[in-house]
Amino acid sequence: MIGRRFGAIALVVAASLAAPGVALGALDVAVQPNEARFGDTHHATGRMTDAGGAPMAGRRIALQKRDFPFTGEFRTIGHATSDASGALAFSGIRLSRNADLRVMAFDGTTSGIARAFTYPAFDLTYRPAGGDRIRVTQTYRTPRDVRLTAPTLFYLGKGNAKVSTKRVQVKTRRIAKGRFQATKTIRLPKSWKGRFKYASCFGYTQDSGMGDPARGCAKTFAF
């Protein structure tokens, strides 16, 4: 029996708490989930309080975003109304690349900025390639104008391994606009007897605006 493990760098969405914009009220915002791929959606939650920390209900709040490379103006992409506890929520936020998000009340109060990281969509598969070999392939989907150049890393371990013992670095190739692929035929140790686990990791491509530049790929992978 052959085991299979899907893996990639964890996607991190950082959120900063807001400082009060004016004495009338204060807003904070956080973005979820902390793992989002191209095509998936983020969600944002926040809360509005007065200067004393009491909730402010029934306030119309705008959600605004500023796309990578974070130098343009914020623009409104949605609205919500705070509930009795001052809480507000935005769902179905679709981002094509990394973006800064904030919320703004109609009185001009703004939150701090929550940076949302969006990674390429990917699919990790394998097929037998004869003998003790397997062919591992990872495909990526991105906006059409994105270029991915960072290598893909494949991690492998014996079927009962808790940590990978084999790592293979593969070039990530563009196969069409918005489509990339990394593939490699790998010979498994005979001692594994055809039982294995596998995972992958892809690093940030400079100026791609997809993923967290601070994240990297480890030497081993914990299954």
Secondary structure, 3 states (H helix, E strand, C coil): CCCCCCCCCCCCCEECCCCCCECCEEEEEEEECCCCECCCEEEEEEEEECCCCCECCCCEEEEEEEECCCCCCCEEEEEEECCCCCEEEEEEEECCCCEEEEEEECCCCECCCEEECCECEEEEEEEECCCCEEEEEEEEECCCCCCCCCCEEEEEEECCCCECCEEEEECCEEEECCEEEEEEEEECCHHHCCCEEEEEEECCCCCCCCCCCCCCCCCCCEC
